[in-house]
Amino acid sequence: AVFAGGNQLHGNRHRIGENLHAPLAQELGQKDFAARLAGYEADVRRAPESRYAHMNLASMLLARRDLDRAAAEFRRVLEFDPKFADAHFNLGVIAYTRRDFAAAIASYDAALAS
């Protein structure tokens, strides 16, 4: 689906671990990054039931290293689809970043089981 803000919601096309290691904000420029983030936030307001809207927003939040908000969005994705492997994987990335290795392993295991 494409929303009025021009954002397209896709499934597995956002790889969060990659964004964590390659600063997306630098690639887009701070202004473009902020605009895209605002667009994804608007998408979530327009389609609060869309796991893809939440996944896209979580991707941007993680790229910005807003780990608490990103984790909340990934957990929201899992409320809609408990077997959404990318959400489990990215919760593992967040746990690993926080040096919570047990939680990271549990999230990676959940991703593999999905």
Backbone hydrogen bonds in HBPLUS format (Angstrom, degrees):
<---DONOR---> <-ACCEPTOR-->    atom                        ^
c    i                          cat <-CA-CA->   ^        H-A-AA   ^      H-
h    n   atom  resd res      DA  || num        DHA   H-A  angle D-A-AA Bond
n    s   type  num  typ     dist DA aas  dist angle  dist       angle   num
A0009-LEU N   A0001-ALA O   3.02 MM   8  5.68 168.0  2.03 166.8 170.4     1
A0003-PHE N   A0007-ASN O   3.09 MM   4  5.67 161.9  2.13 158.0 160.2     2
A0006-GLY N   A0003-PHE O   2.78 MM   3  5.48 159.8  1.82 126.3 130.4     3
A0019-ASN N   A0015-ARG O   3.33 MM   4  6.73 155.0  2.40 144.8 151.6     4
A0019-ASN N   A0016-ILE O   2.93 MM   3  5.05 110.8  2.42  99.4 116.1     5
A0020-LEU N   A0016-ILE O   2.93 MM   4  6.21 149.6  2.02 156.9 166.3     6
A0021-HIS N   A0018-GLU O   3.14 MM   3  5.41 132.5  2.37 101.6 113.3     7
A0022-ALA N   A0018-GLU O   2.97 MM   4  6.15 132.9  2.20 146.3 160.3     8
A0026-GLN N   A0023-PRO O   3.11 MM   3  5.49 127.8  2.40 103.7 115.9     9
A0027-GLU N   A0023-PRO O   3.23 MM   4  6.65 155.7  2.30 146.1 152.9    10
A0028-LEU N   A0024-LEU O   2.95 MM   4  6.19 164.3  1.98 161.7 164.3    11
A0029-GLY N   A0025-ALA O   2.82 MM   4  5.53 133.7  2.03 135.1 148.0    12
A0033-PHE N   A0029-GLY O   2.88 MM   4  6.00 161.8  1.91 161.9 168.0    13
A0034-ALA N   A0030-GLN O   2.96 MM   4  6.09 162.7  1.99 146.9 151.3    14
A0035-ALA N   A0031-LYS O   2.99 MM   4  6.23 155.1  2.05 146.3 153.4    15
A0036-ARG N   A0032-ASP O   2.89 MM   4  6.09 158.9  1.94 148.9 154.5    16
A0037-LEU N   A0033-PHE O   2.87 MM   4  6.09 163.3  1.90 154.2 159.0    17
A0038-ALA N   A0034-ALA O   2.94 MM   4  6.12 161.8  1.97 146.3 151.3    18
A0039-GLY N   A0035-ALA O   2.93 MM   4  6.15 149.0  2.03 142.5 151.4    19
A0040-TYR N   A0036-ARG O   2.93 MM   4  6.27 153.1  2.00 151.6 158.1    20
A0041-GLU N   A0037-LEU O   2.92 MM   4  6.23 154.5  1.98 151.4 159.0    21
A0042-ALA N   A0038-ALA O   2.95 MM   4  6.19 153.0  2.02 144.6 151.9    22
A0043-ASP N   A0039-GLY O   2.89 MM   4  6.18 148.0  2.00 142.1 151.5    23
A0044-VAL N   A0040-TYR O   3.04 MM   4  6.34 152.2  2.12 146.5 152.3    24
A0045-ARG N   A0041-GLU O   3.14 MM   4  6.49 150.7  2.23 142.2 150.1    25
A0046-ARG N   A0042-ALA O   2.90 MM   4  6.19 150.7  1.98 149.1 157.6    26
A0047-ALA N   A0043-ASP O   2.78 MM   4  5.91 147.5  1.89 148.2 157.5    27
A0050-SER N   A0047-ALA O   2.95 MM   3  5.46 168.1  1.97 123.4 126.2    28
A0054-HIS N   A0050-SER O   3.23 MM   4  6.57 163.7  2.26 150.2 153.4    29
A0055-MET N   A0051-ARG O   2.84 MM   4  6.01 149.8  1.93 142.0 151.5    30
A0056-ASN N   A0052-TYR O   2.89 MM   4  6.01 163.2  1.92 148.6 152.0    31
A0057-LEU N   A0053-ALA O   3.07 MM   4  6.27 163.4  2.10 146.7 151.5    32
A0058-ALA N   A0054-HIS O   2.84 MM   4  5.99 161.6  1.87 147.4 153.3    33
A0059-SER N   A0055-MET O   2.92 MM   4  6.14 149.7  2.02 145.2 153.3    34
A0060-MET N   A0056-ASN O   3.17 MM   4  6.51 158.0  2.22 149.4 153.6    35
A0061-LEU N   A0057-LEU O   2.92 MM   4  6.21 162.0  1.95 156.1 161.8    36
A0062-LEU N   A0058-ALA O   2.85 MM   4  6.01 155.9  1.91 149.2 155.5    37
A0063-ALA N   A0059-SER O   2.97 MM   4  6.19 155.2  2.03 144.8 151.8    38
A0064-ARG N   A0060-MET O   2.98 MM   4  6.23 141.6  2.13 142.0 152.4    39
A0066-ASP N   A0061-LEU O   2.83 MM   5  5.16 165.8  1.85 157.9 153.9    40
A0065-ARG N   A0062-LEU O   2.84 MM   3  4.63 147.7  1.94  97.7 108.2    41
A0070-ALA N   A0066-ASP O   2.92 MM   4  6.05 161.5  1.95 157.2 163.3    42
A0071-ALA N   A0067-LEU O   2.88 MM   4  5.91 164.3  1.90 146.5 150.9    43
A0072-ALA N   A0068-ASP O   3.06 MM   4  6.29 156.0  2.12 144.5 151.2    44
A0073-GLU N   A0069-ARG O   2.99 MM   4  6.27 153.6  2.06 148.2 154.8    45
A0074-PHE N   A0070-ALA O   2.89 MM   4  6.22 159.7  1.94 155.7 161.5    46
A0075-ARG N   A0071-ALA O   2.90 MM   4  6.11 158.3  1.95 150.3 156.3    47
A0076-ARG N   A0072-ALA O   2.98 MM   4  6.21 143.8  2.11 137.7 147.9    48
A0077-VAL N   A0073-GLU O   2.97 MM   4  6.35 151.4  2.06 147.7 154.8    49
A0078-LEU N   A0074-PHE O   3.13 MM   4  6.49 152.6  2.20 144.6 151.4    50
A0079-GLU N   A0075-ARG O   3.04 MM   4  6.41 129.5  2.30 138.8 152.5    51
A0079-GLU N   A0076-ARG O   3.04 MM   3  5.04 132.9  2.27  95.8 109.2    52
A0080-PHE N   A0077-VAL O   3.05 MM   3  5.36 128.0  2.34 103.0 115.6    53
A0081-ASP N   A0077-VAL O   2.92 MM   4  6.20 153.4  2.00 147.2 156.0    54
A0084-PHE N   A0081-ASP O   3.07 MM   3  5.55 151.7  2.15 131.0 127.8    55
A0087-ALA N   A0084-PHE O   3.08 MM   3  5.67 127.6  2.36 113.4 125.5    56
A0088-HIS N   A0084-PHE O   3.32 MM   4  6.73 159.5  2.37 151.3 157.1    57
A0089-PHE N   A0085-ALA O   2.81 MM   4  6.05 167.6  1.83 159.1 163.0    58
A0090-ASN N   A0086-ASP O   2.92 MM   4  6.04 162.7  1.95 146.6 150.9    59
A0091-LEU N   A0087-ALA O   2.96 MM   4  6.18 144.9  2.09 145.3 154.6    60
A0092-GLY N   A0088-HIS O   2.99 MM   4  6.32 143.9  2.13 144.0 154.4    61
A0092-GLY N   A0089-PHE O   2.93 MM   3  4.99 119.6  2.31  93.7 109.9    62
A0093-VAL N   A0089-PHE O   2.94 MM   4  6.42 141.4  2.09 141.1 152.8    63
A0094-ILE N   A0090-ASN O   3.01 MM   4  6.26 158.3  2.06 142.8 147.7    64
A0095-ALA N   A0091-LEU O   2.91 MM   4  6.15 163.6  1.94 146.9 151.6    65
A0096-TYR N   A0092-GLY O   2.80 MM   4  5.95 160.6  1.84 149.7 155.4    66
A0097-THR N   A0093-VAL O   2.86 MM   4  6.05 158.9  1.91 148.0 154.0    67
A0098-ARG N   A0094-ILE O   2.99 MM   4  6.26 144.1  2.12 144.9 154.8    68
A0098-ARG N   A0095-ALA O   3.13 MM   3  5.03 121.5  2.49  91.4 106.1    69
A0100-ASP N   A0095-ALA O   2.80 MM   5  5.02 161.2  1.84 157.0 151.4    70
A0099-ARG N   A0096-TYR O   2.85 MM   3  4.78 154.9  1.91 104.5 111.5    71
A0104-ALA N   A0100-ASP O   2.97 MM   4  6.25 152.5  2.05 148.9 157.8    72
A0105-ILE N   A0101-PHE O   2.92 MM   4  6.09 163.8  1.95 149.1 152.2    73
A0106-ALA N   A0102-ALA O   3.02 MM   4  6.26 159.4  2.07 145.6 151.5    74
A0107-SER N   A0103-ALA O   2.92 MM   4  6.13 155.5  1.98 147.2 153.5    75
A0108-TYR N   A0104-ALA O   2.85 MM   4  6.11 160.8  1.89 154.0 159.6    76
A0109-ASP N   A0105-ILE O   2.81 MM   4  5.99 158.6  1.86 151.1 157.3    77
A0110-ALA N   A0106-ALA O   2.97 MM   4  6.18 153.9  2.04 141.7 148.8    78
A0111-ALA N   A0107-SER O   2.92 MM   4  6.19 149.0  2.02 144.7 153.4    79
A0112-LEU N   A0108-TYR O   2.96 MM   4  6.26 158.2  2.00 150.0 155.2    80
A0113-ALA N   A0109-ASP O   2.93 MM   4  6.16 145.4  2.05 145.6 155.5    81
A0114-SER N   A0110-ALA O   3.11 MM   4  6.18 121.1  2.47 135.9 149.1    82
A0114-SER N   A0111-ALA O   3.21 MM   3  5.23 145.8  2.33  97.8 107.7    83
